[in-house]
Amino acid sequence: MNKYTVFGNPIAQSKSPSIHQMFAEQAGLNIEYGRNLATKEDFIPTLIDFFQDPKAMGCNVTAPFKEQVAKWVGELSAAAKIAGAVNTVIKREDGSFLGDTTDGCGLVQDLLRLGVQIKDTHILLLGAGGAARGVLQSILALEPASLSIANRTQEKAEQLAALIPQDNFIGIGFNQLNKALQAFDLIINSTSASLTGELPAISDSVISSCTCVYDMSYADKPTVFMQHAQNLGVVNTFDGLGMLVGQAAESFYLWTGYRPNVAPVIQSLRSTL
């Protein structure tokens, strides 16, 4: 029985064990997937101890250890290098460790599942923190007409845009959004504002002119950002539960070679929120 786990702090709320058990049932695999609470000081020793078990094949890593584990693994995927963070560790046959990030795959796969067009569209990404950084490459790989990353602090957005120099990718401040030359087809909220019941400090006109909004946060009801967009007339509003399942599915695929069907897992989780 291969073993996997997720490291984080806090970790009791993690849905990863139940998600991966549902994936394993689909694949006909018998796995063990646990949770590991760690501190910044004992995370690496605990991680090393986990992988001492020859049956330990991989792990997920969530806040606040994604940057710490990126410095520990022997090799980073291209996406993880840009993100500067790792959420998936793969133990290879030679005993070395590869660090990857599956957040971007989880996001774009969920958008495509929902029928949201990315190619040739104008996309606004709100926030310039780790959540945004982790999805940049995956969004740009699908060739949007433009990707604008907006942040309260313009300099931070510009720094992220500089990671992948492309003519269709820019960083701007929230205060510049009113001067946007075109309406956005899709607005993705990567800020943590919804978790505290707040809204990103952008103009209502920017939201009302878009076709679709996607909030990386999720809850048992539409997030405040989704509700605000709906009140402004945006018809297509989605939360990030599918992204959560999608990034887990990509991890499972990297470990096992089996690509799960995410739809029944999303439905199952939704019913328990």
Secondary structure in CASP SS format (residue, H / E / C, confidence):
PFRMAT SS
TARGET T0000
AUTHOR 0000-0000-0000
METHOD secondary structure of the structure
MODEL  1
M C 1.00
N E 1.00
K E 1.00
Y E 1.00
T E 1.00
V E 1.00
F E 1.00
G E 1.00
N C 1.00
P C 1.00
I C 1.00
A C 1.00
Q C 1.00
S C 1.00
K C 1.00
S H 1.00
P H 1.00
S H 1.00
I H 1.00
H H 1.00
Q H 1.00
M H 1.00
F H 1.00
A H 1.00
E H 1.00
Q H 1.00
A H 1.00
G C 1.00
L C 1.00
N C 1.00
I E 1.00
E E 1.00
Y E 1.00
G E 1.00
R E 1.00
N E 1.00
L E 1.00
A C 1.00
T C 1.00
K C 1.00
E C 1.00
D C 1.00
F H 1.00
I H 1.00
P H 1.00
T H 1.00
L H 1.00
I H 1.00
D H 1.00
F H 1.00
F H 1.00
Q C 1.00
D C 1.00
P C 1.00
K C 1.00
A E 1.00
M E 1.00
G E 1.00
C E 1.00
N E 1.00
V E 1.00
T C 1.00
A C 1.00
P C 1.00
F C 1.00
K H 1.00
E H 1.00
Q H 1.00
V H 1.00
A H 1.00
K C 1.00
W C 1.00
V C 1.00
G C 1.00
E E 1.00
L E 1.00
S C 1.00
A H 1.00
A H 1.00
A H 1.00
K H 1.00
I H 1.00
A H 1.00
G C 1.00
A C 1.00
V C 1.00
N C 1.00
T E 1.00
V E 1.00
I E 1.00
K E 1.00
R C 1.00
E C 1.00
D C 1.00
G C 1.00
S C 1.00
F E 1.00
L E 1.00
G E 1.00
D E 1.00
T C 1.00
T C 1.00
D H 1.00
G H 1.00
C H 1.00
G H 1.00
L H 1.00
V H 1.00
Q H 1.00
D H 1.00
L H 1.00
L H 1.00
R H 1.00
L C 1.00
G C 1.00
V C 1.00
Q C 1.00
I C 1.00
K C 1.00
D C 1.00
T C 1.00
H E 1.00
I E 1.00
L E 1.00
L E 1.00
L E 1.00
G C 1.00
A C 1.00
G C 1.00
G H 1.00
A H 1.00
A H 1.00
R H 1.00
G C 1.00
V C 1.00
L H 1.00
Q H 1.00
S H 1.00
I H 1.00
L H 1.00
A H 1.00
L C 1.00
E C 1.00
P C 1.00
A C 1.00
S E 1.00
L E 1.00
S E 1.00
I E 1.00
A E 1.00
N E 1.00
R C 1.00
T C 1.00
Q H 1.00
E H 1.00
K H 1.00
A H 1.00
E H 1.00
Q H 1.00
L H 1.00
A H 1.00
A C 1.00
L C 1.00
I C 1.00
P C 1.00
Q C 1.00
D C 1.00
N C 1.00
F E 1.00
I E 1.00
G E 1.00
I E 1.00
G E 1.00
F H 1.00
N H 1.00
Q H 1.00
L H 1.00
N H 1.00
K H 1.00
A C 1.00
L C 1.00
Q C 1.00
A C 1.00
F C 1.00
D C 1.00
L E 1.00
I E 1.00
I E 1.00
N E 1.00
S C 1.00
T C 1.00
S C 1.00
A H 1.00
S H 1.00
L H 1.00
T H 1.00
G C 1.00
E C 1.00
L C 1.00
P C 1.00
A C 1.00
I C 1.00
S C 1.00
D H 1.00
S H 1.00
V H 1.00
I H 1.00
S H 1.00
S C 1.00
C C 1.00
T C 1.00
C E 1.00
V E 1.00
Y E 1.00
D E 1.00
M C 1.00
S C 1.00
Y C 1.00
A C 1.00
D C 1.00
K C 1.00
P C 1.00
T C 1.00
V H 1.00
F H 1.00
M H 1.00
Q H 1.00
H H 1.00
A H 1.00
Q H 1.00
N H 1.00
L C 1.00
G C 1.00
V C 1.00
V C 1.00
N E 1.00
T E 1.00
F E 1.00
D C 1.00
G C 1.00
L H 1.00
G H 1.00
M H 1.00
L H 1.00
V H 1.00
G H 1.00
Q H 1.00
A H 1.00
A H 1.00
E H 1.00
S H 1.00
F H 1.00
Y H 1.00
L H 1.00
W H 1.00
T H 1.00
G C 1.00
Y C 1.00
R C 1.00
P C 1.00
N C 1.00
V C 1.00
A H 1.00
P H 1.00
V H 1.00
I H 1.00
Q H 1.00
S H 1.00
L H 1.00
R H 1.00
S C 1.00
T C 1.00
L C 1.00
END
